[in-house]
Every structure is written in structure tokens, then in C-alpha cells.
Amino acid sequence: MKPFVKPIYVTQPLLPDLGVFNKELSDTWRYHWFTNQGPKVKKLENILATRLKVQNLLLFNNGTIALLAAIKSLNLSGEVITTPFTFPATPHVLTWNNVTPVFCDIDPYTMNIDVNKIEKMITKKTSAILAVHVFGIPCDVEKIQQIAKKHNLKVIYDAAHAFEVEINGSGIGNLGDITMFSFHATKLFHTAEGGALSFKNKLLKNQLYLLQNFGIANELEVRLPGINGKMNEIQAILGLAVLRTIKRERIRRKKIKKLYIKFLKETAGIRFYEDKLHIKSSYQYLPIRINEKEFGRSRNYVYKKLKEYNIFTRRYFYPLCSEYPYYKILRSSSPKNLPVAHQVVQEVLCLPFYGNLSDADVEKICTILQSLQE
Ligand SMILES: *Cc1c(COP(=O)(O)O)cnc(C)c1O
């Protein structure tokens, strides 16, 4: 099999219709209004609150700043229990808030924080649980709620991969105290850079709004040491245009996932996370697990070999956050505490997954992958 002529990446940012984008943009030229809660940000905020089925939503300039503000608004201190199998932003926002991340092992199937191992990580210093719906797969949210209630802990969800995920028809952003969404260009729905927080407690809105706008309450009063976390009008306009393409993109991605499964389901040592009936999937990533013993080759071997064919998959989230030099010194980072995470992070490979992949591309990727087998 010959390599692909053009490189195939793990994803491709959605490009909206340029006409739609320009039309929205022309309003901004008339208003002379680029940022500070402009009309386009308000419009996108309203539409997204409906689409995500949440009561309160606040847009931010990126997901990391949103999560940073979320932690700040809840006044968390001491330790927060989180997962090592995530993007660096998740533990970093804790560190920026002078909170120590405590890494808890993950579930071998969902790859999310293992709810059966959370309680033994709780100490007198624990103030919250920061869980991630990794690859858009929902955490065991009921058990997390139970544990939080029993120990009087706050719950924050990093739903960066979980745009429009629903459990039994309810938006994923309705869970815990605050949920963060990321609208980075590599995410399914994007505003180039961007993010949002959703939350049930209406009282949080003012606090979060102050935190994202330097703490400015009015012309004369700066109430708290806030940051600049505002989404601007150009980001919102891009979002409004991209939003129109999501439905079509998701239908295409669903088809692509079916094709991957069809071509690879007989291959020993390759497993998919199958869609569940009661969960609306984000179709953000297509992670597979490669079992070295059964497949005959390691995930790392496959990753490197695919590059020779111009196929650039991603080993998310390798290395684990607990392996970064800055976090490795933490007691919870000991590999003995995280056996499942260390296993899973050697197995996961995210395959190219975006609407512009043709059926033939998918078939070729699968054929190449199978040809690597011992
Ligand atoms: C993308 C991502 C973030 C950060 O979002 P940005 O909008 O890029 O700041 C946080 N957590 C996870 C799990 C992510 O994948």
C-alpha cells in the first residue's frame, strides 16, 4: 500500500461558509464593536445555552481561562482530586489557583476517573473533584455526586470534548457545580480559540462575570482581582457560522466511525468505545485501544509506522499528567497509585476523524493498520 500523498491528520478544523461568516462580520463593521459583551457574543451565548440545554452559560476567550475562573469562583483550596489522563490544562488550572492536584486512577473501560478509587484519595485538605469526560465519554456522574455530597466537596467537570453530549436527554453541562467547554479549533464546535462555563447556581454568574472582566463592577469599583477572560466579537461570529455546520459534520463522523468499526472489528487486539443508546455522543475523537499481546504490535509501533504512510494519529493523553516533571514529585503521582492509567495510556490511539475524510480514505487507513499486524 502506498503512503497518502497529502498528510492525513487526526482532525481538521471545521471551516464555515465564508459568506455566512462575512455577513455576520459586516454587522461588526457597522457597530464599531469588537469586544466587551458585544451583540455577537450575546447572540452566541443564547444560542449555545439552548443547544447545550443549560440554564446559565458564560463565554470565555478560551477553555483554560474559563476553567481557571471556575476554580477561583468556588474558592477552592488545599487539594483537588482529578485524573492524570487528560490535557495539561486540567491540572494546570489547579496549580495556578495554588491548589494541589491529587491524581486518582482511571476506569479501564471509560478511561475517566475511577469512582471506586476517589474516596481513598480524600483527605482533610480535599475541597473538590475535577473530573474530565475524556473523549466525550461521560463520567460516572451519579457516583461522583454521591461522593461529593457525602464529603461536602465541590464538583467541576472538564467537558472540553463533550460538546452537546446528553445523558438521557439532559445536557452534560447541568452536572456538578460548574462545567467547562472548550471551543479550540481542534474541538468539534470551535471559535478558533474559546470556551464556556455552564452552572446551575444563578448567583455564580455575577462572580464569574467579574472574574472574566478584571473584577470591574462599575466605573468606580473594581471588586476583585479578575483576569481578562472575555470572548471577542470575531470569535463569536466564527462560532455562529461554525454552529451551522455541526449537524452535518456529526452525521458524517457517525458514518465514518461505523466504517472504521466495520473494517477493523475482526482485527484481533483492536477495540472501540461503542456508542450507548442513552448517551448522545459528541463525535469529538475516535480513540481505539491496541492490545499489544493480541494485535502483535505495540500502540507506539503502530503510531510510528502510520507516520511513514503520512497518517498522523495522536497518542492522547501520553504522557500522563502525573509524569510531567512538575507533578511527578507528588505522592499521588506514584505509578503504584495509577496502574490502570499507566496501562491505558500505552494502548490508546486516536485515529483521523473528520467529515472531510472520504470512505476510501478510511478504508485505506484500516488496510494499512491491519498490514502492520505480526
Ligand atoms: C482542549 C482542552 C482544554 C483546554 O481548552 P482550550 O480552549 O484549548 O484552552 C482543557 N481540557 C481538555 C481535556 C482539553 O482537551
The ligand as an SDF file (V2000), in Angstrom:
LIG
                    3D

 15 15  0  0  0  0  0  0  0  0999 V2000
   -8.6930   21.4400   24.7690 C   0  0  0  0  0  0  0  0  0  0  0  0
   -8.7590   21.0650   26.2100 C   0  0  0  0  0  0  0  0  0  0  0  0
   -8.6940   22.0080   27.2550 C   0  0  0  0  0  0  0  0  0  0  0  0
   -8.2810   23.4280   27.0400 C   0  0  0  0  0  0  0  0  0  0  0  0
   -9.0510   24.1490   26.2360 O   0  0  0  0  0  0  0  0  0  0  0  0
   -8.5050   25.4480   25.4920 P   0  0  0  0  0  0  0  0  0  0  0  0
   -9.7780   26.0220   24.9650 O   0  0  0  0  0  0  0  0  0  0  0  0
   -7.5710   24.9930   24.4120 O   0  0  0  0  0  0  0  0  0  0  0  0
   -7.8500   26.3420   26.4840 O   0  0  0  0  0  0  0  0  0  0  0  0
   -8.8830   21.5800   28.5520 C   0  0  0  0  0  0  0  0  0  0  0  0
   -9.0960   20.2820   28.8460 N   0  0  0  0  0  0  0  0  0  0  0  0
   -9.1320   19.3430   27.8960 C   0  0  0  0  0  0  0  0  0  0  0  0
   -9.3810   17.9250   28.2940 C   0  0  0  0  0  0  0  0  0  0  0  0
   -8.9350   19.6920   26.5490 C   0  0  0  0  0  0  0  0  0  0  0  0
   -8.9020   18.7410   25.6070 O   0  0  0  0  0  0  0  0  0  0  0  0
  1  2  1  0
  2  3  1  0
  2 14  2  0
  3  4  1  0
  3 10  2  0
  4  5  1  0
  5  6  1  0
  6  7  2  0
  6  8  1  0
  6  9  1  0
 10 11  1  0
 11 12  2  0
 12 13  1  0
 12 14  1  0
 14 15  1  0
M  END
$$$$
